[in-house]
Amino acid sequence: MSSYKKGAVFPSESRSFTDDRTGARIIQLTAHPSINHHLYFLTSSFTPDEQAVIFASYRSGETNYYKAEFPEGDIRQLTDEPGIHGYSGIISPDGSGLLYTAGDSVKTVDLASLVTRTLAQYPDGQLGELSISADRTALVAAMKQGVHSYITVTQIDGSGGKSIFECPRTIIHPQFHPSDPNLIEYAQDPAPRMWTIRRDGTDNTCLYEHDNSEFIVHETFLGDKDLIFVVWPYALKRMHIDTTKITTISDFNAWHIAANATGDTVLCDTVHPDLGLQLVDVTTGERKTLCHPHSSCSGSQWKKDRYALAEDWQAAADEKEKSLSWMEMKVDTVYGPQWTHPHPSYSWTENWVVYTSDVSGHSQVYAVEVGK
């Protein structure tokens, strides 16, 4: 009988070492010979008290969530069900629960009792990662249903959810504004990429008209007034949400990006070339290397400066790789697999950064101390 089940407790896999080039203290939290990765890079994988890290693992043969005591201690299995989206999880603001998607459902599991509840169900849909509203009442997620994509908004109290927008193009990475609970930013794929919409589905607006030759990715908020985004692989840029004025923060190959709470620093990983995790001063554009994850950073499209077209997906298929949707990442060699990307994200105090690396041969979860 398998030892993997909700509530199962496993011994610590933690070890500590220093980065061989920056001297930063690093704690490896997982060591199981399977795919292990932290949550989506726009949310903290640390609990608010920073006593534990939530991560997804395939160690049981399918995706489930686990909680590892930090900096070392037992690992506890939180879920035991099929269809979990391993990048969908978001820890509730009070730290009591983990909100996530599984197939067509938005769910929550209490981190103490492990009681699971379904907050909303969208029959025949496939839901992506979650983002929580500033008033802590709602969750937004992209959904694929049939040939169309949707934006869904689910009430955290379990009173229901609905699709607020339907689109024939792919919708990815919707996120609530950090202070306006009624504003959502999201991406359409391919170009033009950056859009906003109100929580009730009105005022759908394209922020920047561009074509597939301008490879814009990984947009997110920088404080209340700006978006930051990457023009791959050339520059990290910012856009004022109201005026849509665009300025360059720094000319380098910033990849997955996340801003700190004050909006004066951007955290990112890099590839082609791999410069390690970077801390970028928003005002000056100056950079500091935090550590070197040495991950494989897979994905053929990241060697190019345009979005993937049909020919790129066909080339991957010709290499005996089945091209799947953005939420079925196991064999996507065009943009992933995602768990080979570091995807750095801050802890709540910003004293730690968590990332994923497959430098050991399997993707594992690490935390690096930021220091002063």
Sequence and secondary structure as in RCSB ss.txt:
>XXXX:A:sequence
MSSYKKGAVFPSESRSFTDDRTGARIIQLTAHPSINHHLYFLTSSFTPDEQAVIFASYRSGETNYYKAEFPEGDI
RQLTDEPGIHGYSGIISPDGSGLLYTAGDSVKTVDLASLVTRTLAQYPDGQLGELSISADRTALVAAMKQGVHSY
ITVTQIDGSGGKSIFECPRTIIHPQFHPSDPNLIEYAQDPAPRMWTIRRDGTDNTCLYEHDNSEFIVHETFLGDK
DLIFVVWPYALKRMHIDTTKITTISDFNAWHIAANATGDTVLCDTVHPDLGLQLVDVTTGERKTLCHPHSSCSGS
QWKKDRYALAEDWQAAADEKEKSLSWMEMKVDTVYGPQWTHPHPSYSWTENWVVYTSDVSGHSQVYAVEVGK
>XXXX:A:secstr
  S  TT EE    EEEE TTT  EEEE    SS EEES TTS SB TTSSEEEEEE TTSS EEEEEESSS  E
EE    TTB TT  EE TTSSEEEEEETTEEEEEETTT  EEEEEE TT EE   EE TTSSEEEEEEEETTEEE
EEEEETTSS EEEEEEESSEEEEEEE SS TTEEEEEEESSS EEEEETTS   EES    TTS EEEEEEETTT
EEEEEETTTEEEEEETTT  EEEEE S EEEEEE TTSSEEEEEE SS   EEEEETTT  EEEEE        G
GGGSSS   HHHHHHHHHTT     TT  TT  SS  GGGS   EE SSSSEEEEEE TTSS EEEEEE   
